[in-house]
Amino acid sequence: MQISHTLDAVQTEADHGSGAYAPIPVVIVRGQGTRLWDEQGKEYLDFGSGIGVAALGHAHPALTHALSEQAATLMTCVNGYYHNDVRAQLLQALERITPSALSRFFLCNSGTEAIEAALKLARLHTGRTRFVAANGGFHGRTLGALSATWKPKYRKPFEPLLLEVHHVPFNDVEALEQTVTEETAAVLLETVQGEAGIHPATPAYLEAARRLCDERGALLILDEVQCGMGRSGTWFACERYGVIPDVLCAAKALGGGVPAGAVAVREGFVFKKGQHGSTYGGNPLAARAALTVIKTIEGEGLLEHVARLGEYFKSGLQALAEAQPEKVRDVRGVGLMLALELRQKAGPALKALMERGVLAITAGATTLRFLPPYIVTQSEVDEVLQALEAVLA
C-alpha cells in the first residue's frame, strides 16, 4: 500500500505533528533491500537505515514472512499474565548471543526504555542514587535517560532532571578514577558513542570502568542500543574488548524495524515481581521479529560480512581522507558504524549526497554517519564512495 496521491504528507505532518521533528521534505513510501523510494519514484541507497534500525534492510523476505505469519497467529500476550512460546524462544536466542555472564533479560520497546530499566536496576541493587556517564554520551530522552544524556540542547529545557549524574570526559581513565566512588550506583557508557560522532571506547577506558565498578560496588551499564546486535561485526561491541558489563542495553537493530528493546542482566541483578513492567514489551510480534533478525544474521553469516565490508568501507573512507585532507578531518568507527568528519558543516554534503541518491545521517555538526543495512554489498559501498568523492570535489 502506497500513500494516497491526494494527501500532502509533508504539510499534514507539519500541521498535525507534535513539533518535535523537522524532517527533510521528502516522502519515503517504499523500501526493498538497501533501497528506498520516495513518492516521486526517486530511488535512494539507504546508508542510515533508520539510525541503524533496518539491520536486514527493508522488506527482507524472512522478516516480512515471519511478521505476516505471527500477525495472523497472535500479536499480544502480556508477559505479566501469561507465558508465550515465541517470547521463550527469543529469550533462549538472546541468552545464546550475549556474553555468557548475562543470562536474564527484560524485554521492552526502545533504547530509552532499556536505559530506564537499567537505571532502576542500579538503584535497586546498590541502594545508591549517584551515576557517572560520559561527555558526548546519548542514552535517550525520557527524563531518567535524559539525565545521563550529555548534550545540553537536549537537557536544558527540562532541568532540573531526575537523577544525579556526573559527566566525565570520554576515554579519560583518570577522570573515571576521580569520579567513581563508593556512592556511585552505576557507570553508564556507550561502548561506541554514536550521536557524538562514532567514537569507540579505548580498551584501557572500558577495562578501568569494569575495575572501578568492581572495587567500589557500582554496576557497569553498557549502552549498545546503536552499536550492538551485530553492527560492530560481533554481536556486541564489548566482545571486542573482553569486558562484560553487569547490564547491557540493546534495541534499534534488534527488531529489524519493529520496535523492540532488551536489557541483559547478570543473575544477581534481576527485578522482583512488580518492580518493573511493560505492556508491550516482549509481545509476540516484536519477539518474532527479533528472533527472525537473530536467526537471519546467523544463517546468512552477516557478522562476518559486516566485519569484512566494514573494513572495506573504512579503507575507502580513509583513502578519501588522504586524498582530500583539506576537507576531511578524520575517519572513525567499527564494522558498519562509520563516520567521516569534515572540516566544515556536514549539512551541505548530506544534501548533495541525497541529490545523488544516497541517504546518510549526521552525528554532530561536521560529521557524516554511515549505518547501512548488514546486507549491503561491496558494489553498493563503492557507489557511496564514488558519490562522496564527487561531493567532496
N, C-alpha and C positions, 0 to 999 in steps of 0.2 A: 504493500500500500504506500503510495507516494502522496505528498502533501497536495491539497487542493490548489489548483491554479487560481482560484478566486480569493484565496487568503493571502494577505500580505503578512508573512510571518515576521519579518523584521519590525514592521510598525506595530503589529499586535503584541509582540513580546516587549517592545519599548513602552507601549501604553499600559500593559497589564502585568508586567513582571514586577518583582519586588524592588528593583533599583540596585540590587547587589551586583549586577553584572553589566558589562559593556562589551558584548561580543562584536567581532568583525561582522559587517553587514553582508554576510554570505549565508545562504540557507542550504545546509547539507541535508540531503534527502535519502541517500543510499550508500551502502558500503559493501565491498566484496574483497576479501583478502587484505592486501595492503592499500587498497584504493578506496577513495571516496568520490561521490559525485554531488554537485550542487543542483539547484532546481533549474539552472540553465543548461545542464548537461555537461558542464566542465568537469574534467577528471583531475583528481589530485592524488599524489603519493603521500600517504599519511605517516609522517615520522614524528608524530606527537602521541598518537594512539590514545587520545582522551586522557592525557597526563599519565601515560604508562598503563592504562587500563586494558586495552584490547591486545592482550598478550598473544592470542591466536589470530589476530587480525579481525576482520569484520565478516560476519555470516559464515564462520567456519562450519563445515558440514557436520562435524561431530557435535559441536555445541548447539547448533540450531536443531538437530535431530533430538538431542537429549532434552532440550528445553521444551520442545513441542510434545514429546512423549510424557515428560513429567507434568506439564500443564494439563494434559488430558488425564492424568492419574491422580495427583494430589499436589496442591500448591502450598497449603498452610497446615502446620501441625505444631502448635506452641510447645516448646520443649519443657516449659514449666508444668505441663499437664500430662503429656504423652511421650512415649518413645517413638522413634521413626527409623525405618530401615536405611533410607538414603543418608540421613544425618549420621547414623552409626558408621556407615561406610566412609563418609568424609572424615570422621574422627580417626578412623584407622589409617587413612591415607595421610592425614596431617602428622600423625604420630610417626609414620614411616619416613617422612621427608624432613622433619625438623631435627635439630640437634638432639642427641639421644637423651639428655637430661630433661628435656621439655616434653612431658607426656600428658599434660592436661590442657584443655582448650575451652575458651569461652568464645562462642560464635556471635557475631554482631553484623552490622550493615555497612560500616565505613571505617576509614582510618581514624578519624577523630573519636569515634565511639570506642575503638580499640585502645586508644590512648587514655580515654576517660576510665576505662576498666582497669588499665594498668596502674594509673594513679591511685585509684581506690584500693587496689591490692596492696600497694606500697604503704599507704596509711594504715590499712587494716593490720598488716603483719609486722609493722615496726612500731606502731603507736606514735610515730613522728609526723610532723606536718611540713617539714622543710625539704625543698627539692633543689637539685642542681641540674642545669641544662646548659646548652652551648650557644654562644653568639652565632647567628645565622640559622639556627635550628627552626624548622617548621613542623609543628605537631598537630595542627588543626585549629578550628575557630570556635568551637564550643567553649564555654567560659573556663572550664578546667584546663583543657588542652591549650587554649589561648594563653593561659598564664605561663606555659612553658615555651610557647612560640616567641621568637626573639624580635621580629621586625616591629619597630614602633608604630608604623602606619596601621598594622592590624590591632595592636594593643591599646593605643592611646584613647580611642573613642569609648572604650569600655572599662577603663580603670576607675576605681580600684578593682583588680581582678581577684579571683577566689583563693589562689594559692600563693604561698611564699616561695618564689623561685629565684635562685641566684644564677645569673648567666655568666659564664666564663668563656674566654677565647677558645675556639675550636682547635684541637690538636696542640694545646698548651698543657703539658703534663704538670708543670709547676703550679699553674693556676688551679688545676684539679686538686693537687696535694693540699693547697692552702684553703680550699673552699669546702671540700667534703669532710664532714665532721661526724661525731657521734650523735649529732642532732639531725643528720640527713636521712630522710626516708628513702630516697632513691636518686640515682643519677640517670637522667634520660637523655639519650643521644641517638641521632641518626647515624647508622653505620656509614652511609654515604649521604651527605647533605644534598638534597635535591633542589629545593626552592632557592637556596643560597648560591647556586651556580655549579652543582655537581662537584663537591669536594669530598673525596674519600677520607675517612679517618686514617691516621697513621697507625701501624701496628703498636708502637710504643704507647700511643694515647689510649687505645682500647684496652691494652694489657694493664695499663695503670688504672683505668677505670674499674676493671674487674678486681684488681688487687685492693684498691682503696675501699670498694664496697665490701669486700670480704673482711678487711681489717676493722672497719668502722660500723659494721652491722647494717649497711644500707643495701637496697636492692639495685641491681643493674637492669635497666629497661632499655632495650634497643628498638628503635623505631625503624622498621623495614617496610613501612607502608608502600614506599615507592621503589626502593632498591631490592626488595625481597621477591619471593616467588619466581626466581629464575632470571631476573633481569641482569644480574651481575655475571651470569654464566654458571653459578651454583644456586641451589635452591634459596639459600640465604647468604647475604654478603658476609656475615660474621664467620661463616665457614672458612673463608679465605684467610682469616686471622687466627683461627683456632680458639676464639673467645666465645664462651657460651654464657648468655645472659640469664637472669632469673625470670625475666618476662620478655617476650618477643612479640611485636605487633606487626600484623600483615593485613593488607587489603588490596586496593587497586587491581593488580593483575589476577588476584585470587579468583574473582568471579568471571573474568574474561569479558566484562561488560555488564554483568548482573551485579547489583550492589551486594558486596559480601566482605566481611572483615573477620579476623580471628586473632585471639590473644593466646599465645602458647606460654605455659607456665610450668615451673618446677612443681613436683608433687607437694612440697611443703607450703606452697603459697596459693592455695585454692580458696574460693569463696565457700562459706557455709550457706545452707538453704536460706533463700530470701534476701541475701546481702547484695545481689545484683540481678539484673534480668533484662530481657529484650523480647518484645512481642514478635518481631520478625526475624530475629537472629537465629540462624540455622534452619530457616524454613526449607521445606523440601525442594523448592525450585532453585533457590540460591545454593543449597547444598549440592544439588545435582550439577549445577553449573561449575562449582568449584571442583567437584570430583572429576568432571569431564576435563577441565583445564589441566589438572594434575596428571590424569591418565594420558592425555594427548601430548603433553610435554615429555612424559616418559616414553610413550610409544613412538613418537616421531624423533626422538633424540635431540630435542630442542635445546637442552642445556649446553651440549657440546656445540651445537650450531650457533647459539648466542655467543659463546666464548670465542669461537673462530671468527664469526662475522664481526663481532665487536672489535677484535684486534685488527681486522682488515679495515674497518671503517675508521678506527682511531689512527691507523697509519696514514690513511688518505687525508684525514684532517690535519695531521702533523705535517704532511707534505705541503698542504695549502699554507699552513702557518710559516713554514720555512721559505716558501716562495714569495709570501707577501707579509714579511714581519712588520711592515709599517701599518698594516691593517688588522693583524691578528696578534693578540697578546698571549693567549695560552690555549692549550687543548687539555682536557681532563676527562676522567671517567673510567668506568669498568664495564665490561660486557656491552650491552646495548643501552647504556645510560651515559651519554657522552655530551660534552659541552665544548663549544667553540667561543672563547671570549674575545670580543673585538676591542679595538681601541676607540670605538665610537658607539653611539647608541645602536642597539640591535633592532629597533623597530623598523627602520627603512629596509634593512636586509631581510627581515621576516616578511615584509610586504612584497619585496622583489622576488623572494623565493615562491611565495604564493602565486604571483603572476606567472611564474614558470611551472606551476603545477606541483609545488612541493609544500607540504604543511609541516612546520616545526613550531616550537613554542619558546618562550623566553625563560630565563632564570636570572632575574635581576636586569638592570637597565642595559647592560652591554653584552649579555651572554645569550647565545642561541643554544637551546637544549634539544637533544635528539633522543626520543624514546620510541623507536619503531617497533612494530609487532615482531615477535620472535620468529615468524615465518619469512621475514624479509630475505631477499636473495642478494647475491653479490652484484648482479646487474642493476638491481634497484639502488644499492648503495652507490654504485658508480654513477647512476643517474643523479643522485643527490649531490655527489661530489662535483659533478660537472656543472650543476646548477649553481652550487656555491662558488665555484671558480668564476663563473660568469658574473655573479652578483658582486663578488669582491673586486673584480676587474672594473 
